[in-house]
Amino acid sequence: GPSELEASSFATASGDFRLEWVPAPGDPTVFDFTMTAQTTGWLSVGFSTSNVAHFNVDTIFANVDAAGTAMVQDGWLNSYGAPTADTSQDVTLRAASQSATTTTIAFSRKIGTGDQSDVDLEGELTLHYAYALSQSASSMHTAAGRAQVHFLASGGRAGPSLSPPSPPAPLPAPIAPSQARSSNATAYVSADGAFRLVWELSADRTVITFTATAKTSGW
């Protein structure tokens, strides 16, 4: 019955973004999510195993266009641009609504999809949220942030364990979901996250490969 479902939620201090999740009735392997943001543009939520913005984030991107048509997209974020759509779309749009100031998207996703581009919704994860006033997926977000949440595997129930976002920490280079992380990689990330430099020593220790990433379309 309804009393057996444990709902959990995350909300920003100002209330401009909110995410709620609950095990789907009759199927504890699925979470029903409701995402709300104070925007009529796009909104998104993502999950990762590290607390680094923009890199290796399983992302769910959504909007309601001017004609009132809603969309939700399962993607992978590994840069400062828009997420790349997954080949396997493992989210299901349940409902959507929009007022003059607010958009709400309801969707479902399995706890574990079996897709290498999806993060299993179990244990301690970083929740990434963002929204923009524009409908364009390539537009810069108006607001964004991160928080720690805890998904309990037992019975598909979820419990919150929220903490303030921590500053980005130097981590190895961004990797595709199917690749193994190298122990030879080192990185520098600026305090605002706008610049990232990764360097990696080859297996024979004769070559260092550098990768620089910046929030710019110039040099």
Salt bridges, closest charged atoms under 4 A:
GLU6 OE2 - ARG157 NH1 3.80
GLU20 OE2 - ARG18 NE 3.24
ASP32 OD1 - ARG94 NE 3.93
ASP58 OD2 - ARG109 NH1 2.70
GLU124 OE1 - HIS150 ND1 3.03
